[in-house]
C-alpha cells in the first residue's frame, strides 16, 4: 500500500506529464486564438459547466486582471436571461472536456446567429463543440490523476493552464505593464506595492548628514543618531558620498590611525539615488540588483530629500500602518 506522500507524488507526476503533452501539441491554433481576441473590440465571454465552469471563472478573472476584458457566464443561466450579456463584438471561450456538454452545445446556434466567434478548450477535436468553433485548443490528457481515472483532475489542470497561457500571452502582446496590473488590483498587497511611490515610504526627517571633513568619531555619532545604518556626506550643500556601517568597519580594519580619517577618506562616492515620485518597486529592484540596502532620494535639483531602504515598502503601507 502506497503512503499518502507517495500517492500525492503520483498525482503530481501524472499531472506534470499531462501538461507536458498538452504543451507539446501547441501550434498555430494557439496563435490564431490570440489573434482572434486581439482583433475583437469586445470581451472574452467564458462558458463552462461543472468543473469546467469553476476553471472558466478563474480563467475569466485572470484575463480581466491582465488586460483582456472578460467575464464568466454560466451556460445553464444563459437561457434564463444571461444571454443578454453577450454582445456581437465579443469572443466566446467555451470549455468542455468532452465537447458534447448539453448546456454548451445548446448555445452554439445563438452564438452563430450573433456572429460571435468561438474558441474551444476541449479534449475531443472531433466533437460537436470543436466542429463549430473557429479555433480549437486541444487540452486532452492521457489520464486523470484520480485512482479511478474519472474525477476531473489532470483535465481540469490542463484547461486551467491553457487559460493561463492564453491570458499571459495576450497580456504580453498588449504590452501590459506592472502599473496597469496595479490599477486593476488597488486593494491588494501587490497593487499597493506597485502603486507605492518612494516618497510615500522614504525617511525624510532628521536625516543623518555629515560634512566631508567630519572625523570618524563624528561620523559614528551621525550614524547612531540616524538609526539607518548610514550617514550621507555633504560638501558645499551637495551630496558627495555615503558611509555605511561596513565602510566604518573597513576603515578601522585597514588604517593604522582610523580616528585621524575624515569622512571624505572612507566614504563611497557618488551613491545611487532615487526620485520621490518613482515607484518603490522600481527602486527596490535596483537595490536588489546592485546588492545595496539604501538609495538616497534627491529632488530634480539634486538636493537630498530623504533615504529609502529596501524593507521600507514592506514595513509600511500607504496609510502608515504595518503592511500585512
C-alpha positions in Angstrom: 0.0 0.0 0.0 1.4 3.4 -1.0 1.9 6.0 1.6 -0.1 9.3 1.4 3.1 11.1 0.3 3.7 8.5 -2.4 0.1 8.9 -3.6 0.5 12.7 -3.7 3.7 12.3 -5.7 1.9 10.1 -8.2 -0.7 12.9 -8.7 2.0 15.5 -9.3 3.8 13.1 -11.7 0.6 12.3 -13.7 -0.5 16.0 -14.0 3.1 17.1 -14.8 3.3 14.6 -17.6 -0.2 15.6 -18.8 0.8 19.3 -19.0 4.0 18.4 -20.9 1.9 16.6 -23.6 -0.5 19.5 -23.9 2.3 21.9 -24.2 4.0 19.8 -27.0 0.8 20.0 -29.0 0.6 23.8 -29.0 0.7 25.1 -32.6 -0.6 27.7 -34.9 -4.1 27.3 -33.5 -2.9 29.0 -30.3 -1.6 31.9 -32.3 -5.0 32.1 -34.1 -6.8 32.2 -30.7 -4.6 35.1 -29.6 -5.2 36.9 -32.9 -8.9 36.4 -32.6 -9.1 38.0 -29.2 -6.7 40.8 -30.1 -8.8 41.7 -33.1 -12.0 41.8 -31.1 -13.5 45.1 -29.9 -15.5 43.3 -27.2 -14.8 40.9 -24.3 -13.9 37.3 -23.9 -17.0 35.6 -22.5 -16.0 32.3 -20.8 -18.6 29.5 -20.5 -18.3 26.1 -18.8 -20.3 23.7 -16.8 -19.3 21.8 -13.6 -15.6 21.7 -13.0 -15.1 23.3 -16.4 -17.2 26.2 -15.1 -15.0 26.6 -12.0 -12.0 26.7 -14.2 -13.8 29.1 -16.5 -14.4 31.5 -13.7 -10.7 31.6 -12.8 -9.7 32.0 -16.5 -12.1 34.9 -16.9 -10.7 36.5 -13.7 -7.1 36.1 -14.9 -7.9 37.5 -18.3 -9.5 40.5 -16.8 -6.7 41.2 -14.3 -4.0 41.0 -17.1 -5.6 43.4 -19.5 -8.1 41.4 -21.5 -11.7 42.3 -20.6 -13.5 39.1 -19.8 -16.5 37.7 -17.9 -17.9 34.3 -17.0 -21.4 33.3 -18.0 -23.0 30.2 -16.6 -24.4 28.2 -19.6 -27.4 27.0 -17.5 -28.3 30.5 -16.6 -27.7 31.8 -20.1 -31.1 30.6 -21.3 -32.8 32.4 -18.5 -31.7 36.0 -19.4 -27.9 35.9 -19.2 -27.6 35.6 -23.0 -28.2 39.3 -23.0 -24.7 39.7 -21.5 -23.2 38.6 -24.8 -22.6 41.2 -27.5 -21.7 41.0 -31.2 -18.1 42.2 -30.7 -17.4 39.5 -28.0 -15.4 36.3 -28.4 -16.8 33.1 -26.7 -14.3 30.9 -24.9 -16.2 27.6 -24.3 -14.7 24.9 -22.0 -15.9 21.3 -22.3 -13.6 18.3 -22.0 -16.0 16.1 -23.9 -17.1 18.8 -26.3 -20.6 17.5 -26.0 -21.8 19.2 -22.8 -25.5 19.8 -23.5 -25.7 23.3 -22.0 -22.7 24.3 -24.0 -23.9 22.9 -27.3 -27.3 24.5 -27.0 -25.6 27.9 -27.0 -23.9 27.5 -30.3 -26.8 28.5 -32.6 -27.3 31.7 -30.7 -23.5 32.5 -30.9 -23.6 31.8 -34.7 -26.6 34.0 -35.1 -24.9 36.8 -33.3 -21.7 36.1 -35.3 -19.7 35.6 -32.1 -16.6 33.5 -32.8 -15.9 30.6 -30.6 -12.6 29.4 -29.1 -13.0 25.9 -27.7 -11.0 24.2 -24.9 -11.8 20.5 -25.5 -10.1 17.1 -25.3 -12.1 15.9 -28.4 -11.2 17.7 -31.5 -13.9 15.9 -33.5 -16.7 16.8 -31.0 -19.7 18.9 -31.8 -18.1 21.9 -30.0 -14.9 21.5 -32.0 -16.7 21.3 -35.3 -18.5 24.6 -34.7 -15.6 26.5 -33.1 -13.4 28.9 -35.1 -10.3 27.9 -33.0 -9.9 24.6 -31.2 -7.2 24.3 -28.4 -6.6 20.7 -27.6 -6.5 20.0 -23.8 -6.6 16.2 -24.0 -4.7 14.4 -21.3 -3.6 10.7 -21.2 -5.4 10.0 -18.0 -6.9 11.7 -14.9 -4.9 11.7 -11.8 -7.5 10.1 -9.6 -7.1 6.4 -8.9 -10.3 5.5 -10.9 -9.4 7.8 -13.9 -12.7 9.5 -13.5 -12.6 12.7 -11.4 -11.6 15.8 -13.4 -8.0 16.3 -12.2 -5.4 16.3 -15.0 -8.0 17.5 -17.5 -9.1 20.5 -15.3 -5.5 21.4 -14.7 -4.8 21.3 -18.4 -7.7 23.6 -19.1 -6.6 26.0 -16.3 -3.0 26.2 -17.6 -4.2 26.7 -21.2 -6.3 29.6 -19.9 -3.2 31.0 -18.1 -1.2 30.6 -21.2 -3.7 32.5 -23.2 -4.1 35.3 -20.6 -0.3 35.8 -20.2 0.4 35.6 -23.9 -2.3 38.2 -24.6 -1.0 40.4 -21.8 2.5 40.3 -23.2 1.3 41.0 -26.7 -0.7 44.0 -25.4 2.4 45.4 -23.6 0.6 45.1 -20.3 2.8 46.8 -17.6 3.1 46.5 -13.8 1.4 49.9 -13.5 -1.6 48.5 -15.4 -1.8 45.5 -13.1 -1.7 47.8 -10.1 -4.7 49.8 -11.4 -6.7 46.6 -11.5 -5.6 45.5 -8.0 -5.5 48.7 -5.9 -6.8 47.0 -2.8 -4.3 44.1 -2.6 -0.8 44.0 -1.3 0.6 43.5 -4.9 -1.3 46.5 -6.1 -0.4 48.6 -3.1 3.3 47.7 -3.6 3.1 48.7 -7.3 1.3 51.9 -6.6 3.6 53.0 -3.7 6.0 55.7 -4.6 9.4 56.2 -3.0 8.1 59.5 -1.4 5.4 57.5 0.4 7.8 55.4 2.4 11.2 57.3 2.5 12.8 58.6 5.6 12.7 62.4 5.3 13.1 63.7 8.8 16.3 64.1 10.8 18.4 62.7 8.0 21.9 61.5 9.1 24.0 64.2 7.4 27.7 65.0 8.0 30.4 67.2 6.4 33.1 65.7 4.2 35.6 67.0 6.9 33.8 65.1 9.7 36.0 62.8 11.8 35.3 59.1 12.1 34.0 59.7 15.6 31.6 62.3 14.3 30.5 60.0 11.5 29.8 57.3 14.1 27.7 59.7 16.1 25.7 60.6 13.0 25.1 57.0 12.1 24.0 56.2 15.6 21.6 59.1 15.8 20.1 58.5 12.4 19.3 54.8 13.2 19.5 53.9 9.5 23.0 52.3 9.5 24.5 55.1 7.3 25.5 58.7 7.0 25.3 61.0 4.0 28.3 63.1 3.3 27.8 66.7 2.0 30.2 69.3 0.8 29.0 72.8 -0.1 25.5 71.6 0.4 25.8 68.9 -2.3 25.8 65.1 -1.9 29.3 63.7 -2.2 29.1 60.2 -0.8 27.6 57.7 1.6 29.1 55.9 4.6 27.6 52.7 5.9 28.4 50.6 8.9 30.5 48.4 6.6 32.5 51.4 5.4 33.4 52.3 9.0 34.4 48.7 9.8 36.7 48.5 6.8 38.2 51.9 7.6 39.1 50.7 11.1 40.5 47.4 9.9 42.7 48.8 7.1 44.1 52.0 8.7 46.7 52.3 11.4 45.1 55.5 12.8 41.4 55.5 11.7 40.5 58.3 14.2 42.6 60.6 12.1 40.5 60.0 9.0 37.9 62.4 7.7 34.6 61.3 6.1 35.9 62.0 2.6 38.6 59.5 3.0 36.4 56.4 3.6 33.0 57.3 2.1 31.6 55.6 -1.0 31.4 58.5 -3.6 28.5 59.1 -6.0 25.9 57.0 -4.2 23.0 55.6 -6.1 19.9 57.8 -6.0 16.1 57.7 -6.4 13.4 60.2 -7.1 10.5 60.7 -4.7 7.9 60.2 -7.4 9.2 56.9 -8.8 7.6 53.6 -7.9 9.1 51.9 -4.9 9.0 48.6 -6.7 11.5 50.0 -9.3 13.7 51.4 -6.5 13.6 48.1 -4.7 14.6 46.3 -7.9 17.7 48.5 -8.3 18.7 47.8 -4.7 18.4 44.1 -5.2 20.3 44.2 -8.5 23.2 46.2 -7.0 23.1 44.4 -3.7 22.6 47.5 -1.6 20.2 48.4 1.2 19.6 52.1 0.6 19.1 54.8 -2.0 19.5 58.5 -1.5 16.3 60.3 -2.5 17.0 63.6 -4.3 15.0 66.3 -5.9 15.2 67.3 -9.5 17.7 69.9 -8.5 19.9 67.3 -6.8 19.1 68.2 -3.2 18.9 65.4 -0.7 15.3 65.0 0.5 15.3 61.5 2.0 16.6 58.0 2.2 14.7 54.9 1.1 15.7 51.4 2.2 14.9 48.0 0.8 12.4 47.0 3.5 10.5 50.2 3.7 7.8 49.2 1.3 7.2 46.0 3.2 7.2 47.6 6.7 4.9 50.5 6.0 1.7 50.8 3.9 0.4 54.0 2.3 -1.7 54.9 5.4 1.4 54.4 7.7 0.2 51.2 9.1 2.4 48.0 9.0 1.8 46.1 5.8 0.3 42.6 6.3 
